[in-house]
Amino acid sequence: MTDHSSAAIENQETRRPTGKLPRIPYLLATVFGFGFIPLGPGTWGSLFGVGISIVMARFEYRALLATLHTGESFWTIGFAPTFLDRVVMVAIAALGVYVASRVARHSQNEDPQFVVIDEVSGQLLALSFPGVVLNWKSWLLGFILFRIFDIWKPFPAHQAESFDAGWGIMADDWVAGIYAGVLLALANHFVHGM
């Protein structure tokens, strides 16, 4: 039997969840359990964000069909993010700060890997960035760009992680979302057919 230092054992004990399980914050922070998928929970969170963007665009497409009777495909028509898209993005960001803080406090972990509402929020930020036009290419490229920046964590993402509780969990993904959004908007502007 190996001898463990008392500091290491004490550290393991302090990481045990404390208090009553806050079920609703866990449900929302893990995005209905997506954060517990073993391989790449952040990727699943990002895909959930893309899914929200697609569902919202689908409602806009139905409204557009009702007024214009266009024959263009939903996947290629190209939607500019609306005010409602941005309201949803801000609401998820605010909710994320709250639930991520609660879950981090309960789990005694500064940035639990199973919290993925931060990826949802960052992904939505990228997809609702000014200048972005949404279609299948944008959703795909936006997802790829966001995942690259979320993993890479360019300046000031690492610094943003040092913010207190839920702010630190969320802020680095907002930085990744801004980087991805800028590149996606540039691609939409300069690449014909995006």
C-alpha positions as CSV (number, residue, x, y, z in Angstrom):
1,M,0.0,0.0,0.0
2,T,1.4,3.4,-1.0
3,D,1.7,6.1,1.6
4,H,-0.3,9.2,0.5
5,S,0.6,12.6,1.9
6,S,-2.0,14.0,4.3
7,A,-2.3,17.2,2.1
8,A,-3.3,15.1,-1.0
9,I,-5.9,13.2,1.0
10,E,-7.2,16.4,2.5
11,N,-7.4,17.9,-1.0
12,Q,-9.5,14.9,-2.2
13,E,-11.8,15.3,0.7
14,T,-12.4,19.0,0.1
15,R,-13.5,18.2,-3.5
16,R,-16.4,16.2,-2.4
17,P,-19.8,17.8,-3.1
18,T,-21.1,19.7,-0.1
19,G,-24.7,20.4,1.0
20,K,-27.9,19.5,-0.6
21,L,-27.7,18.8,-4.4
22,P,-29.0,21.8,-6.3
23,R,-30.9,19.7,-9.0
24,I,-32.1,22.5,-11.2
25,P,-28.7,24.2,-11.4
26,Y,-27.1,20.9,-12.2
27,L,-29.7,20.1,-14.9
28,L,-29.2,23.5,-16.6
29,A,-25.4,23.7,-16.1
30,T,-25.0,20.3,-17.7
31,V,-27.5,21.2,-20.4
32,F,-29.9,18.4,-19.5
33,G,-27.1,15.9,-19.0
34,F,-25.1,16.6,-22.1
35,G,-22.1,17.5,-19.8
36,F,-22.1,13.9,-18.5
37,I,-21.4,12.4,-22.0
38,P,-18.0,10.9,-21.4
39,L,-16.2,11.9,-24.7
40,G,-15.9,15.6,-25.2
41,P,-18.6,17.1,-23.1
42,G,-17.6,20.6,-24.4
43,T,-18.2,19.5,-28.0
44,W,-21.7,18.3,-27.1
45,G,-22.4,21.6,-25.4
46,S,-21.3,23.4,-28.5
47,L,-23.5,21.2,-30.7
48,F,-26.4,22.0,-28.4
49,G,-25.7,25.7,-29.0
50,V,-25.7,25.2,-32.8
51,G,-29.0,23.3,-32.3
52,I,-30.6,26.2,-30.5
53,S,-29.5,28.5,-33.4
54,I,-30.9,26.2,-36.0
55,V,-34.3,25.9,-34.2
56,M,-34.6,29.7,-33.8
57,A,-33.7,30.2,-37.5
58,R,-36.3,27.5,-38.4
59,F,-39.0,29.7,-36.7
60,E,-37.8,32.7,-38.7
61,Y,-37.8,30.6,-41.9
62,R,-41.5,29.7,-41.3
63,A,-42.3,33.3,-40.8
64,L,-40.4,34.2,-44.0
65,L,-42.3,31.5,-45.9
66,A,-45.6,32.8,-44.7
67,T,-44.8,36.3,-46.0
68,L,-42.7,35.8,-49.1
69,H,-43.5,32.3,-50.4
70,T,-39.9,31.8,-51.2
71,G,-38.7,28.6,-52.8
72,E,-35.3,28.7,-51.2
73,S,-34.1,25.9,-48.9
74,F,-34.0,26.5,-45.2
75,W,-30.3,25.3,-45.1
76,T,-29.1,27.7,-47.8
77,I,-31.3,30.8,-47.5
78,G,-29.0,32.7,-45.0
79,F,-30.5,34.4,-42.0
80,A,-29.1,37.4,-40.2
81,P,-29.3,36.8,-36.4
82,T,-32.3,38.7,-35.0
83,F,-32.9,40.7,-31.8
84,L,-34.6,37.6,-30.4
85,D,-31.4,35.5,-31.1
86,R,-29.4,38.0,-29.1
87,V,-31.9,38.1,-26.3
88,V,-31.7,34.3,-26.0
89,M,-27.9,34.5,-26.1
90,V,-27.8,37.1,-23.3
91,A,-30.4,35.2,-21.2
92,I,-28.4,31.9,-21.5
93,A,-25.2,33.8,-20.6
94,A,-26.8,35.3,-17.5
95,L,-28.3,31.9,-16.5
96,G,-25.0,30.3,-17.1
97,V,-23.1,32.5,-14.6
98,Y,-25.7,31.7,-11.9
99,V,-26.0,27.9,-12.4
100,A,-22.2,27.5,-13.1
101,S,-21.5,29.3,-9.8
102,R,-23.9,27.1,-7.9
103,V,-22.6,23.9,-9.3
104,A,-18.9,24.9,-8.9
105,R,-19.6,25.8,-5.2
106,H,-21.5,22.5,-4.6
107,S,-19.0,20.3,-6.4
108,Q,-16.0,22.1,-4.8
109,N,-14.5,22.4,-8.3
110,E,-13.5,25.7,-9.9
111,D,-14.4,24.6,-13.4
112,P,-16.2,21.3,-13.5
113,Q,-15.8,19.6,-16.9
114,F,-19.5,18.5,-16.9
115,V,-20.7,22.1,-16.8
116,V,-21.3,22.8,-20.5
117,I,-23.7,25.8,-20.5
118,D,-20.5,27.9,-21.0
119,E,-20.0,26.2,-24.4
120,V,-23.6,26.7,-25.3
121,S,-23.3,30.4,-24.5
122,G,-20.0,30.9,-26.3
123,Q,-21.3,29.1,-29.4
124,L,-24.4,31.2,-29.5
125,L,-22.3,34.3,-29.2
126,A,-20.3,33.3,-32.2
127,L,-23.4,32.5,-34.2
128,S,-25.2,35.8,-33.4
129,F,-22.2,38.0,-34.0
130,P,-22.8,41.1,-36.1
131,G,-22.1,40.4,-39.8
132,V,-22.8,36.7,-39.5
133,V,-25.3,35.2,-42.0
134,L,-26.6,31.8,-40.9
135,N,-26.9,28.8,-43.2
136,W,-25.5,25.3,-43.1
137,K,-22.0,26.5,-44.0
138,S,-22.0,29.1,-41.2
139,W,-23.3,26.7,-38.6
140,L,-20.6,24.2,-39.5
141,L,-17.8,26.7,-39.8
142,G,-19.0,28.5,-36.6
143,F,-19.0,25.3,-34.7
144,I,-15.4,24.4,-35.9
145,L,-14.0,27.9,-35.2
146,F,-15.6,28.0,-31.8
147,R,-14.2,24.6,-30.8
148,I,-10.7,25.6,-32.0
149,F,-10.7,28.8,-29.9
150,D,-12.4,27.1,-26.9
151,I,-9.6,24.5,-26.8
152,W,-6.8,26.9,-27.8
153,K,-7.8,29.6,-25.3
154,P,-6.1,32.6,-26.9
155,F,-5.5,35.8,-25.0
156,P,-7.4,36.8,-22.9
157,A,-9.3,33.5,-22.4
158,H,-6.9,32.1,-19.8
159,Q,-7.0,35.4,-17.8
160,A,-10.8,35.4,-18.0
161,E,-10.8,31.9,-16.3
162,S,-9.5,33.6,-13.1
163,F,-12.7,35.5,-12.6
164,D,-14.8,34.5,-9.6
165,A,-17.0,31.4,-9.8
166,G,-19.4,31.3,-12.7
167,W,-17.9,34.4,-14.3
168,G,-14.6,32.5,-14.8
169,I,-16.3,29.4,-16.1
170,M,-18.3,31.4,-18.7
171,A,-15.9,34.2,-19.7
172,D,-13.3,32.1,-21.4
173,D,-16.0,30.7,-23.7
174,W,-17.2,34.2,-24.4
175,V,-13.7,35.1,-25.5
176,A,-13.7,32.0,-27.8
177,G,-17.1,33.0,-29.1
178,I,-15.9,36.5,-30.0
179,Y,-12.9,35.2,-31.8
180,A,-15.0,32.7,-33.7
181,G,-17.7,35.3,-34.4
182,V,-15.2,37.8,-35.9
183,L,-13.7,35.1,-38.2
184,L,-17.2,33.8,-39.2
185,A,-18.4,37.4,-40.0
186,L,-15.3,37.9,-42.1
187,A,-15.8,34.6,-43.9
188,N,-19.5,35.6,-44.6
189,H,-18.3,39.0,-45.9
190,F,-15.4,37.8,-48.1
191,V,-16.3,34.3,-49.3
192,H,-19.0,34.2,-52.0
193,G,-21.8,31.9,-51.2
194,M,-21.3,31.7,-47.5
